């Protein structure tokens, strides 16, 4: 990988863009995919991976650019709209929107729902545009870093994300870390990935382990339903009228936060399986530390919403690095994209840009068009979804609960997943009553298995010399970041 190949891709950008925009069928496909992705992102339990998987058979029957354009549009739309339900219903539409709950939902409860949704879509749009631009610009440099990441570094990135989530998601960092530890324990249930040993495998279902979707729906969705049922007068979200437009004034005010979040997200996005979940928390933490209004974070701060949403959309650019350069999926949706490429006879890997000149430029253009289509779709349908999600809680949340049951069933098509969702709902309700944050637990469940496998592989690899593992340069930087996070949060809490 060298700069000459990237310069070649840049030179091909105008020709590729002209070819794509001159295809009405492709533009309509991207628009429909964007709307479908937005719908998927706003439905609890229905993920972008699920929607893309269901359409992979259809993709095989259409031309390459149309099939990949549809998958990319669904991916971008879901990432952009996952923050809407996080803001309006306190239920993240996607795992990457967990950090959006921190300030988005308090803003909605203050009667500033439209402002929060506008900030979410504006941050997501800029994150997608700048994320793909940064990826294409820095592809060789980031690829070199990605090659140096081993199992030890992947474990440390996961640990950093969990540590930050635990520290930031509650008033007491100790409670946040306890919540994250509970998530890690849940992730340990089931067949482990190295020796295939069943942990806590008392039943055939437990041998399989807990899937993430029922846990997410139960902890956020069902616990919210239980919380509202306990209230004599449920809170109401007031949705303002009008369309959610691109707020250029808001973008200009927070451009430093957006650029910083994009750079962090692209850098972390290259870590397979961790990027989307950890990047939003790292970006949120950096925004809080650099903000003049840091005391308002967690109570309804627009900058917090923008930081989280810019990061979770920009990680798609970082996730493309291992996907295109090494053929290693950086996230669930990019795994589906790789499958689509193989179906079309396109082989991701170091020779991709040599064998298929202009293909990376085409992917970047499709991501940009999908971001524009999603933003246009948000302008058109925003009055409707804000009005729907502003319905009385006693009407809306039972419907969300019913959709959650369907989502849990669709995760594995077993009753065990539905029962698990209810169990996680009860656990989430109890934790919320005791002021334990739920986001760290969700993140622990999401990355726990990957962190466990990566750590044990690293220990096996360096079993003869653990010290060699500990002095790896990138690992030392990540260990320092984890240590500083723990110390700074403890000091901040003791000062309070």
MARSE-139208 format. One record per residue (C-alpha): residue number from 0; residue in three letters; z, x, y. Coordinates in Angstrom, 1 decimal, padded with zeros to 4 digits. Example, Ala and Ser with C-alpha at 12.3 -4.5 7.8 and 13.67 -1.06 7.14 Angstrom:
BEGIN
SITE  nr rest     c3     c1     c2
SITE   0  ALA  007.8  012.3 -004.5
SITE   1  SER  007.1  013.7 -001.1
//
This chain:
BEGIN
SITE  nr rest     c3     c1     c2
SITE   0  UNK  000.0  000.0  000.0
SITE   1  UNK -001.0  001.5  003.3
SITE   2  UNK -001.7  000.5  006.9
SITE   3  UNK -005.5  000.6  006.5
SITE   4  UNK -005.4 -002.3  004.1
SITE   5  UNK -003.2 -004.3  006.4
SITE   6  UNK -005.5 -003.5  009.4
SITE   7  UNK -008.4 -004.8  007.2
SITE   8  UNK -006.4 -008.1  006.6
SITE   9  UNK -005.9 -008.4  010.4
SITE  10  UNK -009.6 -007.9  011.1
SITE  11  UNK -010.4 -010.7  008.6
SITE  12  UNK -007.9 -013.1  010.2
SITE  13  UNK -010.4 -014.7  012.7
SITE  14  UNK -013.1 -015.2  010.1
SITE  15  UNK -010.7 -016.7  007.6
SITE  16  UNK -009.1 -018.9  010.2
SITE  17  UNK -012.6 -020.2  011.3
SITE  18  UNK -013.5 -020.9  007.7
SITE  19  UNK -010.3 -022.8  007.1
SITE  20  UNK -010.3 -025.0  010.3
SITE  21  UNK -013.9 -025.9  009.7
SITE  22  UNK -013.0 -027.7  006.5
SITE  23  UNK -011.9 -031.3  007.3
SITE  24  UNK -010.8 -031.9  003.7
SITE  25  UNK -008.5 -028.9  003.8
SITE  26  UNK -006.9 -029.9  007.1
SITE  27  UNK -006.3 -033.5  005.8
SITE  28  UNK -004.8 -032.0  002.6
SITE  29  UNK -002.4 -029.8  004.6
SITE  30  UNK -001.4 -032.8  006.8
SITE  31  UNK -000.7 -035.0  003.8
SITE  32  UNK  001.2 -032.1  002.1
SITE  33  UNK  003.3 -031.6  005.2
SITE  34  UNK  004.3 -035.2  005.3
SITE  35  UNK  005.0 -035.2  001.6
SITE  36  UNK  007.1 -032.1  002.0
SITE  37  UNK  009.1 -033.6  004.9
SITE  38  UNK  009.8 -036.7  002.8
SITE  39  UNK  010.9 -034.5 -000.2
SITE  40  UNK  013.1 -032.4  002.1
SITE  41  UNK  014.9 -035.4  003.5
SITE  42  UNK  015.7 -037.0  000.1
SITE  43  UNK  018.9 -035.5 -001.4
SITE  44  UNK  018.2 -034.0 -004.8
SITE  45  UNK  014.4 -034.0 -004.7
SITE  46  UNK  013.5 -030.4 -004.0
SITE  47  UNK  010.3 -028.7 -002.9
SITE  48  UNK  010.1 -027.0 -006.3
SITE  49  UNK  010.2 -030.4 -008.1
SITE  50  UNK  007.4 -031.9 -005.9
SITE  51  UNK  005.2 -028.7 -006.3
SITE  52  UNK  005.8 -028.7 -010.0
SITE  53  UNK  004.6 -032.3 -010.4
SITE  54  UNK  001.4 -031.5 -008.5
SITE  55  UNK  000.6 -028.2 -010.2
SITE  56  UNK -001.7 -030.1 -012.7
SITE  57  UNK -003.6 -031.7 -009.8
SITE  58  UNK -004.0 -028.4 -008.0
SITE  59  UNK -005.9 -027.0 -011.0
SITE  60  UNK -008.7 -029.5 -010.5
SITE  61  UNK -009.5 -028.8 -006.8
SITE  62  UNK -010.8 -025.7 -005.0
SITE  63  UNK -008.5 -022.7 -004.5
SITE  64  UNK -007.9 -023.1 -000.8
SITE  65  UNK -007.2 -026.9 -001.1
SITE  66  UNK -004.8 -026.5 -004.0
SITE  67  UNK -002.8 -023.6 -002.5
SITE  68  UNK -002.9 -025.4  000.9
SITE  69  UNK -001.3 -028.5 -000.6
SITE  70  UNK  001.5 -026.4 -002.3
SITE  71  UNK  002.2 -024.4  000.8
SITE  72  UNK  002.3 -027.5  003.0
SITE  73  UNK  004.8 -029.1  000.7
SITE  74  UNK  006.9 -026.0  000.8
SITE  75  UNK  006.9 -025.7  004.6
SITE  76  UNK  007.5 -029.4  005.1
SITE  77  UNK  010.5 -029.4  002.8
SITE  78  UNK  012.0 -026.4  004.5
SITE  79  UNK  011.5 -027.9  007.9
SITE  80  UNK  013.0 -031.3  007.2
SITE  81  UNK  015.9 -030.2  005.0
SITE  82  UNK  018.0 -030.0  008.2
SITE  83  UNK  017.4 -033.6  009.2
SITE  84  UNK  019.7 -035.1  006.5
SITE  85  UNK  022.1 -032.2  007.1
SITE  86  UNK  022.4 -033.4  010.7
SITE  87  UNK  022.2 -037.1  010.3
SITE  88  UNK  024.0 -037.7  006.9
SITE  89  UNK  026.0 -034.4  006.4
SITE  90  UNK  024.0 -033.8  003.2
SITE  91  UNK  021.7 -030.8  003.2
SITE  92  UNK  018.2 -031.8  002.1
SITE  93  UNK  017.6 -028.3  000.7
SITE  94  UNK  020.1 -025.6 -000.3
SITE  95  UNK  018.9 -023.4  002.7
SITE  96  UNK  020.0 -026.2  005.1
SITE  97  UNK  023.7 -025.8  004.2
SITE  98  UNK  024.4 -023.7  007.3
SITE  99  UNK  022.7 -026.4  009.5
SITE 100  UNK  025.5 -028.8  008.6
SITE 101  UNK  028.0 -026.5  010.5
SITE 102  UNK  026.8 -027.6  014.0
SITE 103  UNK  024.2 -030.2  013.3
SITE 104  UNK  026.5 -032.9  012.0
SITE 105  UNK  029.1 -032.4  014.7
SITE 106  UNK  026.3 -032.8  017.3
SITE 107  UNK  025.2 -036.0  015.6
SITE 108  UNK  028.7 -037.4  015.7
SITE 109  UNK  028.8 -036.6  019.4
SITE 110  UNK  025.8 -038.8  020.0
SITE 111  UNK  023.4 -035.9  020.3
SITE 112  UNK  021.5 -036.5  017.1
SITE 113  UNK  018.0 -036.4  018.6
SITE 114  UNK  018.8 -033.1  020.4
SITE 115  UNK  020.0 -031.6  017.1
SITE 116  UNK  016.9 -032.7  015.2
SITE 117  UNK  014.7 -031.4  018.0
SITE 118  UNK  016.5 -028.1  017.9
SITE 119  UNK  016.1 -028.1  014.1
SITE 120  UNK  012.4 -028.7  014.1
SITE 121  UNK  011.8 -026.3  017.0
SITE 122  UNK  013.7 -023.5  015.4
SITE 123  UNK  012.0 -024.1  012.0
SITE 124  UNK  008.5 -024.1  013.6
SITE 125  UNK  009.1 -020.8  015.4
SITE 126  UNK  010.7 -019.3  012.4
SITE 127  UNK  007.7 -020.2  010.2
SITE 128  UNK  005.2 -018.9  012.8
SITE 129  UNK  007.0 -015.6  013.6
SITE 130  UNK  008.1 -015.1  010.0
SITE 131  UNK  004.6 -015.0  008.6
SITE 132  UNK  003.5 -012.9  011.6
SITE 133  UNK  006.3 -010.4  010.9
SITE 134  UNK  005.5 -010.3  007.2
SITE 135  UNK  001.8 -009.5  007.8
SITE 136  UNK  002.6 -006.9  010.4
SITE 137  UNK  005.3 -005.1  008.5
SITE 138  UNK  004.1 -005.6  004.9
SITE 139  UNK  003.8 -001.9  003.9
SITE 140  UNK  007.2 -001.0  005.4
SITE 141  UNK  009.0 -004.0  003.8
SITE 142  UNK  007.3 -003.4  000.5
SITE 143  UNK  008.7  000.2  000.4
SITE 144  UNK  012.2 -001.2  001.0
SITE 145  UNK  011.7 -003.9 -001.7
SITE 146  UNK  010.8 -001.2 -004.2
SITE 147  UNK  014.2  000.5 -003.6
SITE 148  UNK  016.2 -002.7 -004.2
SITE 149  UNK  017.8 -002.6 -007.6
SITE 150  UNK  020.3 -004.9 -009.4
SITE 151  UNK  023.2 -003.3 -007.5
SITE 152  UNK  021.7 -004.1 -004.1
SITE 153  UNK  020.7 -007.7 -005.2
SITE 154  UNK  024.4 -008.3 -006.2
SITE 155  UNK  025.6 -007.0 -002.9
SITE 156  UNK  023.2 -009.2 -000.9
SITE 157  UNK  024.4 -012.2 -002.9
SITE 158  UNK  028.0 -011.1 -002.3
SITE 159  UNK  027.4 -010.7  001.5
SITE 160  UNK  026.0 -014.2  001.7
SITE 161  UNK  028.9 -015.7 -000.2
SITE 162  UNK  031.4 -013.7  001.9
SITE 163  UNK  029.8 -014.9  005.2
SITE 164  UNK  029.6 -018.5  004.0
SITE 165  UNK  033.2 -018.4  003.0
SITE 166  UNK  034.3 -016.9  006.3
SITE 167  UNK  032.2 -019.1  008.6
SITE 168  UNK  032.3 -022.5  006.9
SITE 169  UNK  035.9 -023.3  007.6
SITE 170  UNK  038.8 -022.6  010.1
SITE 171  UNK  040.6 -020.6  007.5
SITE 172  UNK  038.5 -017.8  005.9
SITE 173  UNK  040.8 -017.6  002.9
SITE 174  UNK  040.1 -021.3  002.0
SITE 175  UNK  036.3 -020.5  002.4
SITE 176  UNK  036.6 -017.6  000.0
SITE 177  UNK  038.6 -019.7 -002.5
SITE 178  UNK  035.8 -022.3 -002.3
SITE 179  UNK  033.2 -019.6 -002.9
SITE 180  UNK  035.2 -018.3 -005.9
SITE 181  UNK  035.2 -021.8 -007.4
SITE 182  UNK  031.4 -021.9 -007.1
SITE 183  UNK  031.2 -018.6 -008.8
SITE 184  UNK  033.4 -019.8 -011.7
SITE 185  UNK  031.2 -022.9 -012.1
SITE 186  UNK  028.1 -020.7 -012.2
SITE 187  UNK  029.6 -018.7 -015.1
SITE 188  UNK  029.6 -021.7 -017.4
SITE 189  UNK  026.8 -021.6 -020.0
SITE 190  UNK  024.7 -019.1 -021.8
SITE 191  UNK  024.8 -015.7 -020.0
SITE 192  UNK  021.5 -014.0 -019.5
SITE 193  UNK  022.0 -010.5 -021.0
SITE 194  UNK  023.6 -011.0 -024.5
SITE 195  UNK  023.1 -014.8 -024.7
SITE 196  UNK  026.8 -015.4 -025.2
SITE 197  UNK  028.0 -018.9 -024.4
SITE 198  UNK  030.8 -018.9 -021.9
SITE 199  UNK  033.0 -022.1 -021.8
SITE 200  UNK  030.4 -023.5 -024.2
SITE 201  UNK  032.7 -026.2 -025.8
SITE 202  UNK  029.8 -028.7 -026.0
SITE 203  UNK  026.0 -028.3 -026.3
SITE 204  UNK  025.7 -029.5 -022.7
SITE 205  UNK  028.2 -026.9 -021.4
SITE 206  UNK  026.3 -024.2 -023.3
SITE 207  UNK  023.3 -025.1 -021.1
SITE 208  UNK  025.5 -024.8 -018.0
SITE 209  UNK  025.6 -026.8 -014.8
SITE 210  UNK  022.3 -027.2 -012.9
SITE 211  UNK  022.4 -026.8 -009.2
SITE 212  UNK  021.0 -030.1 -008.0
SITE 213  UNK  023.8 -032.3 -009.4
SITE 214  UNK  026.3 -030.0 -007.9
SITE 215  UNK  024.7 -030.1 -004.5
SITE 216  UNK  024.4 -033.9 -004.5
SITE 217  UNK  027.9 -034.4 -005.8
SITE 218  UNK  029.7 -032.0 -003.5
SITE 219  UNK  027.9 -033.0 -000.3
SITE 220  UNK  026.4 -036.5 -001.0
SITE 221  UNK  028.9 -038.3 -003.2
SITE 222  UNK  032.0 -036.7 -001.5
SITE 223  UNK  030.7 -038.0  001.8
SITE 224  UNK  030.4 -041.5  000.3
SITE 225  UNK  034.0 -041.3 -001.0
SITE 226  UNK  035.2 -040.0  002.4
SITE 227  UNK  033.5 -043.0  004.2
SITE 228  UNK  034.9 -045.5  001.7
SITE 229  UNK  038.4 -044.2  002.4
SITE 230  UNK  038.0 -044.8  006.2
SITE 231  UNK  039.0 -048.3  007.5
SITE 232  UNK  036.3 -048.0  010.2
SITE 233  UNK  033.5 -045.6  009.2
SITE 234  UNK  032.0 -043.3  011.9
SITE 235  UNK  028.6 -044.2  013.1
SITE 236  UNK  025.7 -041.9  014.2
SITE 237  UNK  023.9 -043.0  017.3
SITE 238  UNK  020.2 -042.1  017.1
SITE 239  UNK  018.5 -041.9  020.4
SITE 240  UNK  015.0 -043.5  020.8
SITE 241  UNK  011.8 -041.6  021.5
SITE 242  UNK  009.9 -038.9  019.6
SITE 243  UNK  011.1 -035.5  018.7
SITE 244  UNK  008.8 -033.1  020.6
SITE 245  UNK  008.5 -029.4  020.7
SITE 246  UNK  011.2 -028.3  023.1
SITE 247  UNK  009.7 -025.2  024.8
SITE 248  UNK  012.7 -025.0  027.2
SITE 249  UNK  015.1 -024.8  024.2
SITE 250  UNK  012.9 -022.2  022.5
SITE 251  UNK  012.8 -020.1  025.7
SITE 252  UNK  016.5 -020.3  026.1
SITE 253  UNK  017.1 -019.2  022.5
SITE 254  UNK  014.2 -016.8  022.0
SITE 255  UNK  016.4 -013.8  021.3
SITE 256  UNK  018.4 -015.8  018.7
SITE 257  UNK  015.1 -016.9  017.1
SITE 258  UNK  013.6 -013.4  016.9
SITE 259  UNK  016.8 -011.9  015.6
SITE 260  UNK  017.1 -014.7  012.9
SITE 261  UNK  013.5 -014.2  011.9
SITE 262  UNK  013.9 -010.4  011.4
SITE 263  UNK  017.1 -010.9  009.4
SITE 264  UNK  015.5 -013.6  007.3
SITE 265  UNK  012.3 -011.6  006.5
SITE 266  UNK  014.4 -008.6  005.6
SITE 267  UNK  016.7 -010.7  003.3
SITE 268  UNK  013.9 -012.8  002.0
SITE 269  UNK  012.5 -010.0 -000.1
SITE 270  UNK  015.6 -010.2 -002.4
SITE 271  UNK  014.5 -012.5 -005.2
SITE 272  UNK  016.6 -015.7 -005.6
SITE 273  UNK  019.0 -014.8 -002.8
SITE 274  UNK  017.0 -014.8  000.5
SITE 275  UNK  016.8 -018.4  001.4
SITE 276  UNK  020.4 -019.1  000.7
SITE 277  UNK  022.0 -016.0  002.2
SITE 278  UNK  019.6 -015.5  005.2
SITE 279  UNK  020.7 -018.6  007.1
SITE 280  UNK  024.4 -017.6  006.9
SITE 281  UNK  023.7 -014.0  008.0
SITE 282  UNK  021.6 -015.2  010.9
SITE 283  UNK  024.2 -017.9  011.8
SITE 284  UNK  027.0 -015.2  011.8
SITE 285  UNK  024.9 -012.9  014.0
SITE 286  UNK  024.1 -015.7  016.5
SITE 287  UNK  027.8 -016.6  016.7
SITE 288  UNK  028.9 -013.0  017.3
SITE 289  UNK  026.3 -012.5  020.0
SITE 290  UNK  026.8 -015.9  021.7
SITE 291  UNK  028.7 -016.4  025.0
SITE 292  UNK  029.8 -019.7  023.5
SITE 293  UNK  031.1 -018.4  020.1
SITE 294  UNK  034.1 -020.7  020.3
SITE 295  UNK  031.8 -023.7  020.2
SITE 296  UNK  030.2 -022.7  016.9
SITE 297  UNK  031.2 -025.2  014.2
SITE 298  UNK  032.0 -027.9  016.7
SITE 299  UNK  028.5 -028.8  017.8
SITE 300  UNK  026.5 -025.8  019.2
SITE 301  UNK  022.7 -026.1  019.4
SITE 302  UNK  022.2 -022.3  019.1
SITE 303  UNK  023.9 -022.5  015.7
SITE 304  UNK  021.3 -025.1  014.5
SITE 305  UNK  018.4 -023.0  015.8
SITE 306  UNK  019.7 -019.8  014.2
SITE 307  UNK  020.1 -021.4  010.8
SITE 308  UNK  016.8 -023.3  010.8
SITE 309  UNK  014.8 -020.3  012.2
SITE 310  UNK  016.2 -018.2  009.4
SITE 311  UNK  015.6 -020.6  006.4
SITE 312  UNK  012.0 -021.2  007.4
SITE 313  UNK  011.3 -017.5  008.1
SITE 314  UNK  012.5 -016.5  004.6
SITE 315  UNK  009.2 -017.9  003.2
SITE 316  UNK  007.6 -014.9  004.9
SITE 317  UNK  010.0 -012.5  003.3
SITE 318  UNK  009.8 -014.2 -000.1
SITE 319  UNK  006.0 -013.6  000.0
SITE 320  UNK  006.5 -009.8 -000.1
SITE 321  UNK  007.7 -009.5 -003.7
SITE 322  UNK  005.5 -012.4 -004.7
SITE 323  UNK  002.2 -011.0 -003.4
SITE 324  UNK  002.9 -007.3 -003.7
SITE 325  UNK  004.8 -007.1 -007.0
SITE 326  UNK  004.1 -010.5 -008.6
SITE 327  UNK  007.9 -011.2 -008.6
SITE 328  UNK  008.8 -014.6 -007.1
SITE 329  UNK  011.1 -014.3 -004.2
SITE 330  UNK  012.2 -018.0 -004.5
SITE 331  UNK  011.6 -021.1 -006.5
SITE 332  UNK  008.6 -022.4 -004.4
SITE 333  UNK  006.9 -019.0 -004.4
SITE 334  UNK  007.2 -019.0 -008.2
SITE 335  UNK  005.1 -022.2 -008.2
SITE 336  UNK  002.7 -020.5 -005.8
SITE 337  UNK  002.3 -017.6 -008.2
SITE 338  UNK  001.6 -020.0 -011.0
SITE 339  UNK -001.1 -021.6 -008.9
SITE 340  UNK -002.6 -018.2 -008.1
SITE 341  UNK -002.8 -017.3 -011.8
SITE 342  UNK -004.5 -020.6 -012.6
SITE 343  UNK -007.2 -019.7 -010.1
SITE 344  UNK -007.6 -016.2 -011.6
SITE 345  UNK -005.9 -014.5 -008.7
SITE 346  UNK -003.5 -011.8 -009.9
SITE 347  UNK -000.6 -010.9 -007.5
SITE 348  UNK  000.4 -007.3 -007.5
SITE 349  UNK -000.3 -003.9 -005.8
SITE 350  UNK -004.1 -004.3 -006.1
SITE 351  UNK -004.2 -007.9 -004.7
SITE 352  UNK -005.5 -007.0 -001.2
SITE 353  UNK -008.0 -004.6 -002.7
SITE 354  UNK -009.3 -007.0 -005.4
SITE 355  UNK -009.2 -010.0 -003.0
SITE 356  UNK -009.7 -008.9  000.6
SITE 357  UNK -008.7 -011.6  003.0
SITE 358  UNK -006.5 -013.5  000.6
SITE 359  UNK -003.2 -012.5  002.3
SITE 360  UNK -004.7 -013.5  005.6
SITE 361  UNK -005.7 -016.8  004.1
SITE 362  UNK -002.2 -017.4  002.8
SITE 363  UNK -000.7 -016.6  006.3
SITE 364  UNK -003.2 -019.0  008.0
SITE 365  UNK -002.3 -021.8  005.6
SITE 366  UNK  001.4 -021.3  006.3
SITE 367  UNK  000.7 -021.4  010.0
SITE 368  UNK -001.4 -024.6  009.7
SITE 369  UNK  001.2 -026.2  007.5
SITE 370  UNK  003.9 -025.4  010.2
SITE 371  UNK  001.7 -027.1  012.9
SITE 372  UNK  001.0 -030.1  010.6
SITE 373  UNK  004.6 -030.5  009.8
SITE 374  UNK  005.5 -030.3  013.5
SITE 375  UNK  002.8 -032.9  014.3
SITE 376  UNK  004.1 -035.1  011.5
SITE 377  UNK  007.7 -034.9  012.9
SITE 378  UNK  006.4 -036.0  016.3
SITE 379  UNK  004.7 -039.1  014.8
SITE 380  UNK  007.4 -040.2  012.3
SITE 381  UNK  010.6 -039.0  014.1
SITE 382  UNK  011.5 -042.4  015.7
SITE 383  UNK  011.4 -044.0  012.3
SITE 384  UNK  013.5 -041.5  010.3
SITE 385  UNK  016.0 -041.1  013.0
SITE 386  UNK  016.4 -044.9  013.2
SITE 387  UNK  016.7 -045.2  009.4
SITE 388  UNK  019.2 -042.3  009.2
SITE 389  UNK  021.2 -043.9  012.0
SITE 390  UNK  021.9 -047.0  010.0
SITE 391  UNK  025.6 -048.0  009.5
SITE 392  UNK  027.2 -045.5  007.1
SITE 393  UNK  028.4 -048.4  004.8
SITE 394  UNK  024.7 -049.3  004.3
SITE 395  UNK  023.1 -045.8  004.3
SITE 396  UNK  025.5 -043.8  002.1
SITE 397  UNK  025.3 -046.2 -000.9
SITE 398  UNK  021.5 -045.8 -000.8
SITE 399  UNK  021.9 -042.1 -000.5
SITE 400  UNK  024.3 -042.2 -003.5
SITE 401  UNK  021.7 -044.2 -005.5
SITE 402  UNK  019.0 -041.6 -004.6
SITE 403  UNK  021.5 -038.9 -005.6
SITE 404  UNK  021.8 -040.4 -009.1
SITE 405  UNK  018.0 -040.4 -009.5
SITE 406  UNK  017.9 -036.8 -008.2
SITE 407  UNK  020.6 -035.7 -010.7
SITE 408  UNK  018.9 -037.4 -013.6
SITE 409  UNK  015.6 -035.8 -012.6
SITE 410  UNK  017.2 -032.3 -012.6
SITE 411  UNK  017.4 -032.3 -016.4
SITE 412  UNK  016.8 -035.9 -017.6
SITE 413  UNK  020.2 -036.0 -019.3
SITE 414  UNK  023.2 -038.2 -018.6
SITE 415  UNK  025.3 -035.0 -018.6
SITE 416  UNK  023.8 -034.1 -015.2
SITE 417  UNK  024.7 -037.6 -013.8
SITE 418  UNK  028.3 -037.2 -015.1
SITE 419  UNK  028.4 -033.7 -013.6
SITE 420  UNK  027.3 -035.1 -010.2
SITE 421  UNK  030.2 -037.6 -010.2
SITE 422  UNK  032.6 -034.9 -011.3
SITE 423  UNK  031.5 -032.6 -008.5
SITE 424  UNK  031.7 -035.6 -006.1
SITE 425  UNK  035.4 -036.0 -007.0
SITE 426  UNK  036.1 -032.3 -006.6
SITE 427  UNK  034.2 -032.2 -003.3
SITE 428  UNK  036.3 -035.2 -002.0
SITE 429  UNK  039.6 -033.5 -003.0
SITE 430  UNK  038.5 -030.2 -001.4
SITE 431  UNK  037.5 -032.0  001.8
SITE 432  UNK  040.8 -033.8  002.0
SITE 433  UNK  042.5 -030.4  001.8
SITE 434  UNK  040.2 -028.8  004.4
SITE 435  UNK  038.4 -026.6  002.0
SITE 436  UNK  034.7 -026.1  003.1
SITE 437  UNK  032.0 -027.1  000.6
SITE 438  UNK  029.1 -024.9  001.7
SITE 439  UNK  030.6 -021.7  000.2
SITE 440  UNK  031.1 -023.4 -003.2
SITE 441  UNK  027.5 -024.6 -003.2
SITE 442  UNK  026.3 -021.1 -002.3
SITE 443  UNK  028.5 -019.6 -005.1
SITE 444  UNK  027.0 -022.0 -007.6
SITE 445  UNK  023.4 -021.2 -006.4
SITE 446  UNK  023.6 -017.4 -006.5
SITE 447  UNK  026.5 -016.9 -008.9
SITE 448  UNK  024.5 -016.5 -012.1
SITE 449  UNK  022.0 -014.1 -010.4
SITE 450  UNK  024.9 -012.1 -008.9
SITE 451  UNK  026.7 -011.9 -012.3
SITE 452  UNK  023.5 -010.8 -014.1
SITE 453  UNK  022.6 -008.3 -011.5
SITE 454  UNK  026.1 -006.7 -011.4
SITE 455  UNK  026.3 -006.4 -015.2
SITE 456  UNK  022.8 -004.9 -015.4
SITE 457  UNK  023.7 -002.4 -012.8
SITE 458  UNK  026.8 -001.4 -014.6
SITE 459  UNK  024.8 -001.0 -017.8
SITE 460  UNK  022.2  001.1 -016.1
SITE 461  UNK  024.8  003.4 -014.5
SITE 462  UNK  027.3  003.3 -017.3
SITE 463  UNK  027.2  007.1 -017.6
SITE 464  UNK  027.8  007.7 -013.9
SITE 465  UNK  029.1  004.7 -011.8
SITE 466  UNK  029.4  007.0 -008.8
SITE 467  UNK  025.6  007.4 -008.6
SITE 468  UNK  025.4  003.6 -008.3
SITE 469  UNK  027.9  003.5 -005.5
SITE 470  UNK  026.2  006.1 -003.3
SITE 471  UNK  022.8  004.5 -003.2
SITE 472  UNK  021.9  004.4  000.5
SITE 473  UNK  021.0  000.7  000.9
SITE 474  UNK  024.0 -000.2 -001.3
SITE 475  UNK  026.3  001.7  000.9
SITE 476  UNK  025.1 -000.1  003.9
SITE 477  UNK  025.5 -003.5  002.2
SITE 478  UNK  029.0 -002.6  001.0
SITE 479  UNK  030.0 -001.6  004.5
SITE 480  UNK  028.6 -005.0  005.8
SITE 481  UNK  030.7 -006.9  003.2
SITE 482  UNK  033.8 -004.9  004.1
SITE 483  UNK  033.4 -005.3  007.8
SITE 484  UNK  032.9 -009.1  007.3
SITE 485  UNK  036.1 -009.4  005.4
SITE 486  UNK  038.1 -007.3  007.8
SITE 487  UNK  036.7 -008.9  011.0
SITE 488  UNK  037.3 -012.5  009.7
SITE 489  UNK  040.9 -011.7  008.7
SITE 490  UNK  041.6 -010.1  012.1
SITE 491  UNK  040.0 -013.0  013.9
SITE 492  UNK  042.1 -015.5  011.9
SITE 493  UNK  045.4 -013.6  012.4
SITE 494  UNK  044.7 -013.4  016.2
SITE 495  UNK  044.4 -017.2  016.2
//
